[in-house]
Amino acid sequence: MELPIYQIDVFTSKVFAGNPAAVCLLNEWLPDKTLQSIAEENFLPETSFVVSEQDQHEIRWFSPTEEMDLCGHGTLAAAYVMLRWIQPWIHEISFSSKSGRLHVKHTEDGYVMDLPIQPALPCDMIEGIETGLGVMPRQLLKNQKWTIAVIESERQVRQLKPNFHALEELDCHKVVVTAPGDSVDFVSRYFKTQGLLREDPVTGSTHCALMPYWSRRLNKLLLKAKQVSPRGGELICELKQDRVLITAEAAAYMQGTIVLP
């Protein structure tokens, strides 16, 4: 069996930056074990799998170790492939997913992705968090997915060198650190204590939790954001009721074929 595969760098206009995602187009769903094996072999932050039937498209995302219920950059990568190579005569596409219907539109400003809001609520400071992060947060927020640590400056965010063992001991397995930006409204980085990749280069879904906080704090609905990981990426985020619209660019790195037995 041969499967087409694409590798797209997302949240960037050039290759070797942003967040890489593989996109595999399927005629029908393969066993979950096979999908997970492909994602593990790709060894990228995410691999997106898309099954299309006429104008209906279903998407699933796998990291090298598990299936995810939402992946922003994987969704944008899949839309990029579909709108550039598979259906170049259209300018927008919707995917059904475990997180509901996800819509992406190609405009002059880039790809506009419509994702569900995932607000985080203020919580008590976690004893020992300063040891794990190397800096004392001014505030902590939490939702079902992430612990969000708000700190003082972009410089602090860029210089972070987390103690992953300490964070794991504190049961902080997925930590987003954010601060006001120097040239944008806010910056962030996203660290994970488990899995093969300890820092995600650029994460669309975390901005679904960051946007409600920064929108309230800055009293703005349209914000410019930057994830200041070593690869780095830029996003324009707009809060619209219970949705977050993320505008970003993408660049094609690779096209190829997977050969399965």
Order of alpha helices (4+ residues) and beta strands (2+ residues): beta-beta-alpha-beta-beta-beta-alpha-beta-beta-beta-beta-alpha-beta-beta-alpha-alpha-beta-beta-beta-alpha-beta-beta-beta-beta
